[in-house]
Each structure stands twice: as C-alpha cells, then as structure tokens.
Amino acid sequence: MSTSEEVPVKGLRVIVIAFVTACIMGFALGLLSAYMETHGERPIPQSTRMMMILGMSGIVASIAGARGANRRVARAAATEEAEAKRCAPAAGRATVYVFRDAFLGKAAGLDVLLDGAPIGQTRGKTFYRLHLAPGEHLLTSRNPQDGSQHEHRLRADAGSLLFLEQRVSFGMTALRHEIVPIEQTSATSRIQRCRLLVSAPSAS
C-alpha cells in the first residue's frame, strides 16, 4: 500500500475507534445513570455524560492515531545503557540527554530532530544521549501524527551536561508536546527509569 493510500486508511481507523469508544461509553454511562436513579440517587446529567464521552473518545483516538505514526526504534546494548546512565561529561563535546519518563502517551512515538536532521523517535520511558560539537544547536520535537513541532535552541559547551525532557500531554486529537530543560539532580534520577535508544549515527 502506498503512503497516499495509508493516510486515509489510518484516518478512517481512528474515526472508527473513536465512534466505537463513544458508543461503549454512552451505553455504560446510560446504564450507570439508570442504576443511580432506581436507587434514589441523582442520575448523571446528559451534558456531563456528553462531556465524558467526548473526552474519552478524544483520548482513545489520540492514542490510536499516535500509534499509527510509530516507527521502529532500537534499544542500545545493556553495557552502553549502563554507561550512559552514569551521566558523565565527555571531553571536548557537550553531552545532551533527551528523555521521556512519563507513562502518559507511553506507546506513542514522537520524533526528535537535531539541527533539522532526524535523531530517532522516543516512546515513554526512553531516552537518547547525544554528543554535540560546541556551539548553538536546534532541537526539535515533532509529532508525526499531526506534524506539530516544538523547537528548543540550546548552547552546547565543551564538557557540559544538558538534560531536556520531551514532555507530553493529551489533546483532543493528538498528543501535545514540548521540550523542557530539567535540573541535573532530578533528571539523572528520572533517566534511571528509562531505556537508552540508538540514535542516528550523525547525532551520537
């Protein structure tokens, strides 16, 4: 199947999943509301039920759409991961960690680009370690589901350590995302819970 054919198929799949979720939620909330009414309690207002149905359908559709945009990623060897988690600086280079340790949206892939070149794609509980030449660099977080991007400019000094969280939250149709600098003590602790991914050769 060509790329142009895959896009509408994935979109239709997300719509179907959202519709089925809405039907199931509507049925379940209807039963719960009726049960509450028969036991002398106030039933769930129709407007509240609609908001709950729309909210849950949006979350499920967002997850389904994000998973459809995932690409294959490779986990680094255990020895390399253990060495990376020491968070030691590198002589003559800046060491930059980009991590996602949140459970929220864990299965959804988000692209990471360095100076416009792809590094790879994160999942929840994963991280990349990058050794950069000193100077100004542009790190970009991109959601392949909707093409949204968030850019973060950084200055890389030789021998420095930088920690950046690729933070996510749920939107109505896609994951929201941003790159946020994190203090070293907190970041090193959180990275211990993540898996090291293999980055593109140009970024390692």
N, C-alpha and C positions, 0 to 999 in steps of 0.2 A: 504494500500500500504506500503511495507517495505521501510526502509531507502535507501537500494541499488537501489530500483526502483524509489524512489522520485528524486534522484540526477540527472539522465539523463533527467527525465521529466522536472525538473526545468531548466536544461541547455538548453533544446530544446525550452522552453517557452521564455527564454531570447533571444535566437537566432532569433526566430520568431518576437519578439517585435522589436529587432534591425533592422531586414530586413524591416518590415513594416514602421518603422520610416524613414529608408533610402529612401524607395520608395516615401513616402509622401514629405520628404524634397526635393528629386530630382525633383519631379513634381512641387512643389511650386516654387523652385528656377528657374526652367526652364521657368515657366510662367512669373516670375518677370523679368528674363533676356530678354525674348522676348518683354515684355511690354516696358522695358527701351530702347531696340533697335528701336522699332517702334516710339518712341518719341524722337529720335535723341540723346539718351544717350548711353554711352558705356555699353555693356552688361557685366554681371558678368563673369569673366574668368572661363573656365572649371576647372582649377586647384583649384581656390578659392571655387567653388561650391563643389568640391570633399572634400576639407578640412572641409567645413561647414557640409556636410552630415556625414562624418566620425566622426567629433567631437560630433554632436548632437546624433548620433546613439550610440556612446560610453557612453555618459552621461545617456541617457534613459536606455540602457542596464545595466549600473552600478546601477541605482536606482531600476530597476526591479529585478535584482539579489540580491541586498541587502535586499529588502522587503521579498523576498522568504526565507531568513535565519532568519527572525524575530521570537522571542519567546514572549510568553505572559509576560507582566510586570504588577505590581500592584502599584497603586498610594497610597501614605500614606494618613492618615486622615488629614483633614484640620488643626486641632489643632497641630498635630505633625509637619506638614509643617511650620506653622507659628512659632513654637518654634525653628525649625531648621534654619529658615531664620534670627533669631537673631544672629546667628554665635557666640555663647558664648562658651568659653572653658569649658572642663569637668575636674574635679579634678581627678588626678591620671591617666588620659588617654590622648592620642593625638586625636584631632578631625580633620578628613580629609574630605574635600569636593571634590568630583569628579563631574564635571558638563559639560554639552554641551548646550550652549545657542545660537549657530548659527542656522540659518534657513537652511543652506546648508546641504543637505542629511538628513533632519529632520525626514523622515519616516523610515530611515534605522537603524536597530539595530546593536549596537556594544557591544561586551561582555566586562565586567570588571572582572578581577580576582585579588585576594589578596593572595599573597604567594602561588599561584597555585590553590587556591580554588575559585570557581565562586561566585561573588557578585550578579550579575544580568546583565541586558542588557539595555544600555541607548538608548534614542531617542533624537532628537533635543529638546531643551528647557526642559531638565530634569536634575536631579542631585541625587547623593547619599551622605549621611552623614555617615561616619564611625568613630567609637570609637575604637582606637587601643591601645594595650599594648605598653608601651615604648620599643624602640629598633629599629632594622633595619627591613624594610619590602620591599617587591617587589610588585609593582602594574603593572598589565599587561592589555593593550588594545588589543583586538583581533577581527578581522573581520571574522565572521562565513562564509561569502561568499567565501573567498579565503584562509582562515586560516592564513593570515598575522598577525604578532604580533609586538607590541612596548612595551618595558619594561621601567619602571622608578623605580629606587631604592630611597627610602626615609628613613630618620631617624625621628622617632616619639618620641618626648619628652613629658613627662607628662605635661598637661596643655597647650600644644601648639595648634595652629590652622594652618592647611596647606590647600592650595587651588590649585587644579590641574584641568586644562581644558583638556578634551578629544577633541582635535582639529581635524577636518576633512577637506578634500579637494577631488575633483573629480579626479579619474584616468580614464584610457581608459576602463578598465573592472571592476574595483572595487573601493570602497572608500579608499583613503589614510587616515591614522590616526596616531596620536601621543599623548602623554601625556606631557603637558607643565605646569610648575609651574607659578602661576599668583599672582601678588601682592594683598594683602588683600583688600585694598580700592576698587580697580577695580572689584575684584572677588565678594565681598559681594553685590555690586550694580547689577552685572550681574545675580547672583543667584536669586535675587528677581523676575526675569522674568521667572524662571524655576519652574517645578513641582517636588516635592520630591517623589522618588520611594522607595518602600520597598526593602531592601537588604536582602540577605541570613542571617539567624539567627547568623551564626558564625562570620559575619562581622559587625553586628550592635553594 
